[in-house]
Structures are given as C-alpha cells and as structure tokens.
Amino acid sequence: MLRFLDLIRARAALVTAVFIAALISGAAVVLLTPEVYEVSTLLEVKSSMIGPYSVSVASTIRQAIESGVLNAKIAEKSGLKGRASLPKMRAKVLFQTQLIKVYVFAPSRDIEKTKKALNAMPEVLNEEFPAEDASYSRKVSLAVEGAQRLEKAKIDIDLRLRNAALSPEMKSVSGDLTAWVGDLSDTLREYASVITDGQTQYAFRIRMVAAPAVSDLPEGPSPAQAMIAFALLGLFAGFSAVLWRDERKSEAGKRQ
C-alpha cells in the first residue's frame, strides 16, 4: 500500500492529467447529449363482449405498436415526414386490465412531434383492428333468438303430445318431429355460440383515456451524477496508467 502511494505521488502529474481529461470528456458528453423525457399516453381496448380472445387482444395491439409496422401510417396521420421521423415506441399492458401504456423516450426538441404521433395512434389502430360489424352482430343475435323460440316450441309440443290420444304410429311420427325440432334448436344455438366467440376479438374499440403527457424529470443520470461517474473513471484510469508505467519500467530494468 505504501509503495502504491509512493507511486501515486511520484506520478501525480500523470494521474492529474488523466483525471482532467476524464472530466473534460464528461463535461462534453453532458453538454452535447440532449435531455431525454418520457412522453406517454394510456389507451383502452374497450370490449363489448367477453370471450376467449378478450385478454389477448390488448397483447396483440401492444406487439403491433412495438414492432413499428404501423409507424408509416401514424406518421402520415400526424403529418410527419415518414416513419423514420418517429422515435422508438414502447408499450405494455397494465396488469389484469385492458389498458395499454404507450411511451416514448424523446429528446426535448422532439416532444411536440411525439405528442402528435401518439394522438394519431388510436385512429390508426381502429383502422387496422376494426370493431365488430353491427349488422353481423345483429344476425348472430337473431340466430340465438331463433334457437330459443325453437326450444320453447319443443317444450310445447311435448306437452301437447302427452295430452293427445294418438295412435301408436302417430305417436312415433310426433316423437320424431319433436326430436328433430330439439336437434335443430341445439345446432342453431351451438352455431351462434361459435360465431359469437369467433368474433370476440373484433368486438372492441380503442380509445385514448389519457392525453400524451411529459415526465417532469429527464430520464437517465443527472449532469452531477454523470460528472461524478467520469471523475471516478478518471481516477481509475490514472491509477491504472501509473501501475502500467511502473510495470514497464520494472521490466525494462530487468532486461538491463
């Protein structure tokens, strides 16, 4: 330890030079690197029915946002110049909800541009993921109502057959008719159920529930933290340079 301190004192000029160079580099990085802020918004995938796809829809939309495949349309809707003008968009589905947080880390000069892009996003998403067709939904509802009417008719026919005095042959025909009505009712009800579940992934609308907002503080280390980090790096580099010079000097002495 004492030898190391002696080396530091002997090479104080080298340590000081490396330390100052690190501080200058740190100051240059702090001055030339723009402050980055988080610009975020909150979207809701508002479902009109519950089904097997209701949970995965939000995740599918999150993947579409992060992949960048919609950037060109978002840029066009927001009046920006091409998809290259958009920063990297990130998204996450809030736990056990149908809310999606979309956020972007943007320098201060791009904040307004980023807000425009986020404001245009719901319209683009609703075009790419269209909601369920209302007329189709009505057809499904009519099929369900028809199945319910047939079920009631089957019950009524069963009661009337029990009370009617029919020949054995007529009873057989009436029984077959009742069974056919029951089978048709079950088939229509299953069909309506399958169609309804299959269309659940389109039974939603995407809307913005929180306008784009900017974080109060910039992301990343503060200028003071950055300067401290570069100062510590300068000390480490200076001490390393002193040890390296001493080792080279020792090797040269051994060769002589």
BELQUI-V70073 format. One record per residue. RES is the residue in three letters. PHI is phi in whole degrees, 0 to 359 (* if undefined). D_LAST is the distance of its C-alpha to the last C-alpha in Angstrom with 1 decimal. Layout:
RES|PHI|D_LAST  RES|PHI|D_LAST
This chain:
MET|*|27.1  LEU|295|26.3  ARG|296|22.6  PHE|297|23.8  LEU|296|26.3  ASP|296|23.7  LEU|298|21.6  ILE|297|24.9  ARG|296|25.8  ALA|292|22.5  ARG|249|22.9  ALA|301|26.6  ALA|297|26.9  LEU|295|25.3  VAL|298|27.6  THR|297|30.5  ALA|296|30.0  VAL|294|29.8  PHE|298|32.8  ILE|295|34.8  ALA|297|34.1  ALA|294|35.4  LEU|295|38.5  ILE|297|39.2  SER|298|39.0  GLY|298|41.3  ALA|297|43.8  ALA|296|43.9  VAL|296|44.6  VAL|298|47.3  LEU|286|48.9  LEU|270|48.9  THR|271|49.9  PRO|289|53.7  GLU|290|55.2  VAL|250|56.6  TYR|243|59.9  GLU|271|61.8  VAL|250|65.1  SER|223|67.3  THR|216|70.9  LEU|234|72.9  LEU|249|75.1  GLU|241|77.8  VAL|266|78.9  LYS|273|82.5  SER|277|84.2  SER|262|87.9  MET|206|88.1  ILE|255|86.2  GLY|197|85.0  PRO|294|82.2  TYR|262|80.2  SER|296|80.5  VAL|276|77.1  SER|281|75.1  VAL|299|76.4  ALA|300|74.2  SER|294|71.1  THR|297|72.0  ILE|294|72.4  ARG|301|69.0  GLN|297|67.3  ALA|295|69.1  ILE|294|67.9  GLU|288|64.2  SER|291|64.2  GLY|86|64.9  VAL|291|67.8  LEU|262|70.1  ASN|300|67.9  ALA|297|69.6  LYS|289|73.1  ILE|296|71.9  ALA|298|70.5  GLU|294|73.7  LYS|295|75.9  SER|271|73.9  GLY|79|73.9  LEU|267|70.1  LYS|265|68.4  GLY|80|67.5  ARG|293|65.8  ALA|294|62.4  SER|280|63.4  LEU|269|63.8  PRO|285|61.0  LYS|294|60.2  MET|261|63.1  ARG|240|62.8  ALA|210|65.7  LYS|211|66.4  VAL|272|69.7  LEU|293|70.5  PHE|305|71.0  GLN|57|74.5  THR|224|75.9  GLN|252|76.6  LEU|260|74.7  ILE|239|71.7  LYS|267|69.2  VAL|252|67.7  TYR|220|64.7  VAL|223|62.3  PHE|262|59.2  ALA|231|59.7  PRO|295|58.3  SER|302|60.8  ARG|288|61.7  ASP|254|62.9  ILE|296|64.9  GLU|296|68.3  LYS|297|67.6  THR|294|66.6  LYS|299|69.9  LYS|299|71.9  ALA|296|70.3  LEU|293|71.0  ASN|294|74.6  ALA|278|75.2  MET|297|73.8  PRO|303|77.0  GLU|297|79.1  VAL|294|76.7  LEU|296|76.5  ASN|292|80.3  GLU|285|80.5  GLU|281|78.0  PHE|238|79.4  PRO|294|83.1  ALA|288|85.3  GLU|298|88.1  ASP|292|91.1  ALA|297|94.0  SER|294|96.6  TYR|294|94.8  SER|300|94.5  ARG|295|98.3  LYS|298|98.9  VAL|297|97.0  SER|297|99.0  LEU|295|102.3  ALA|296|101.2  VAL|295|100.6  GLU|297|104.0  GLY|297|105.7  ALA|296|104.3  GLN|293|105.6  ARG|295|109.1  LEU|296|109.2  GLU|296|108.2  LYS|295|111.1  ALA|297|113.5  LYS|298|112.6  ILE|297|113.4  ASP|296|116.7  ILE|296|117.7  ASP|302|116.9  LEU|295|119.3  ARG|293|122.1  LEU|293|121.9  ARG|293|122.3  ASN|271|125.4  ALA|272|127.0  ALA|267|129.4  LEU|246|127.9  SER|291|128.7  PRO|305|126.1  GLU|292|125.2  MET|293|124.8  LYS|298|122.7  SER|294|120.3  VAL|296|120.1  SER|295|119.6  GLY|295|116.9  ASP|297|115.0  LEU|296|115.3  THR|296|113.9  ALA|296|111.0  TRP|295|110.3  VAL|299|110.3  GLY|296|107.9  ASP|296|105.5  LEU|296|105.6  SER|298|104.9  ASP|296|101.9  THR|297|100.5  LEU|295|100.8  ARG|293|99.3  GLU|295|96.2  TYR|299|95.9  ALA|297|96.0  SER|294|93.4  VAL|296|91.0  ILE|297|91.4  THR|298|90.9  ASP|295|87.6  GLY|294|86.4  GLN|265|86.9  THR|300|85.4  GLN|294|82.0  TYR|255|83.8  ALA|268|85.9  PHE|204|83.8  ARG|228|83.1  ILE|254|79.8  ARG|222|80.1  MET|271|77.8  VAL|255|78.4  ALA|216|75.8  ALA|296|75.1  PRO|306|71.5  ALA|232|69.7  VAL|249|66.4  SER|295|64.2  ASP|291|64.1  LEU|245|60.3  PRO|292|57.7  GLU|282|55.8  GLY|86|52.2  PRO|291|50.1  SER|284|51.2  PRO|305|49.2  ALA|295|48.2  GLN|297|47.0  ALA|295|45.0  MET|294|43.3  ILE|297|42.4  ALA|297|40.9  PHE|291|38.8  ALA|296|37.8  LEU|296|36.6  LEU|296|34.8  GLY|296|33.1  LEU|297|32.0  PHE|298|30.6  ALA|295|28.8  GLY|296|27.4  PHE|296|26.1  SER|296|24.7  ALA|295|22.8  VAL|297|21.4  LEU|296|20.2  TRP|295|18.7  ARG|298|16.8  ASP|295|15.5  GLU|293|14.5  ARG|297|12.7  LYS|294|10.9  SER|295|10.1  GLU|297|8.9  ALA|295|6.5  GLY|294|5.2  LYS|293|5.4  ARG|293|3.8  GLN|286|0.0
